């Protein structure tokens, strides 16, 4: 070709990509696009996460999301490549490539967007569901058109044969750098608390029996917890209405009974309408952070309401893996089809790691701003670590055995020692936390409340190493209250009836913040300072492996238990504290009174919604839902 400018030669046509490599090439191109999508998702997740993340950890999160989404996209691309290769083989190669890329790209976009569309449809949000579906189709059409455009340019030599791969690598690295540089979004309180506003520290210890602490006459050396009580106050009559992790903690944070919060078992989500002590403190200007040690308190349980930081990620290397979609899905597949014992860091973390994270967060706070810090320790929960005890038992292996394992006397003795070792280890972590706060000047103006969510059965009533049932060994809990400006004498002991429901307004009373009103929560300072404690009977809930249990416990000592299978028990805790003699056959009037209370409780429980968080994860921790109510 020539004109008055001279001869113009058409660019040479590149040799076509061999047909045999079409599927793999499309897979790598779709994977590159998926990696870009994942890196962008990682930036959003890292910037909005409630986890405590460093800049390096945010960059790691973005790269991990890119790799995970690229892996998903490879599979989608291979499917698209096979479609492109074998569907209408008479078409030009560029057209088949375009078709294959379009199929792969569509599968990737649907993988991420379709679940959101389904969720919107489930909520009957038709308008937004249609809009999101339109976005997904637009993304698919864009991928289809762009693939054909670029491939044809390759064939006539107007661009190198790179496709999306090299630009995607550059883009992913750029997004990771962006993720590291963009600070995390935090809802910082707008109000400034008054001068001298105290720091508040809530320490909850999972599955801690009251009778194992030294300050309660127990056999385990627990000097750090003992010190809290001996310098503060010791409550001898603390109980929980439902011995399970999430329900008990939901009651602590809201001051409401599980039948009111509807969190009656692990896996139930706390409704957003419930007002928490955290939200009340946040509105008053307190900085708020929670550091939990078990998946049972994952943010999906709704207990993160009002927290600026809610650190519930236990993965040892890349934090936040469960927060982006592909990581979330991979985690649940591992729990469903793998052996949870191979990945314990997905389910829980040791107390020392949780305490270290909590103190790191404290270091980020202005010293003149009060904080509310919640630290949850899970170590006494089964399975019990031998802690180098000679003759230790492999407890996870026993729990993995068939249900109904028949414990030998030797196993019972060894596991009781291992439980005691877990309690002693937990006390060391409480000491590390308090020493760290003291060294940072955070206990000079502070209130500290330490308690358990429930106890544990160590063979009593033939219940071994779990917190099933509603007997006293799982209902009774230690409660220790310490304050830098307390109005009671150090070491004061109170026999007043108190409950986990009283936690919320105890903290708010100490902080001088308006208390929660839709609750029976009574500040624990009231009986310490000479006031009257609540004398209302405690309504109880619990379960076995197969059935739900309901009960009522009067502070005078009478206790009634009703099983969904029709069983009834009645005990006089004053003369029979270990609940060995069932008085139900001999006390018809007391049984009838207990029945009326239980029936009233059931009318509230029956309206509770179904479980919402992942059952496989909870089953891996040993939680299963009873089959009858």
Secondary structure, 3 states (H helix, E strand, C coil): CEECCEECCCCCCCCCCCHHHHHHHHHHHHHHHHHHHHHHHHHHHHHHCCCCCCHHHHHHHHHHHHHHHHHHHHHHHHHHHHHHHHCCCCCCHHHHHHHHHHHHHHHHHHHHHHHHHHHHHHCCCHHHHHHHHHHHHHHHHHHHHHHHHHHHHHHCCCCCCCCCHHHHHHHHHHHHHHHHHCCCCCCCCCCCCCCCCCEEEEEEECCCCHHHCHHHCCCCCCHHHHHHHHHCEEECCEECCECCHHHHHHHHHHCCCHHHHCCCCCCCCCCCCCCCHHHHHHHCCCEEEEECCEHHHCHHHCCCCCCCEEECCCCCCCCCHHHCHHHHHHHHHHHHHCCHHHHHHHCECCHHHHHHHHHHHHHCCCCCCCEEEEEEECCCCCCCCCCCCCCCCCHHHHHCCCCCCCCCHHHHHHHHHHHHHHHHHHHHHHHHHHHHHHHCCCCCCEEEEEEECCCCEECHHHCEEECCCCCHHHHECCEEEEECCCCCCCCEEECCCEEHHHHHHHHHHHHCCCCCCCCCCCCCHHHHCCCCCCCCCEEEEEECCCEEEEEEECCCCEEEEEECCCCEEEEECCCCCCCCCCCHHHCHHHHHHHHHHHHHHHHHHCCCCCCCCCHHHHHHCCCCCCCEC
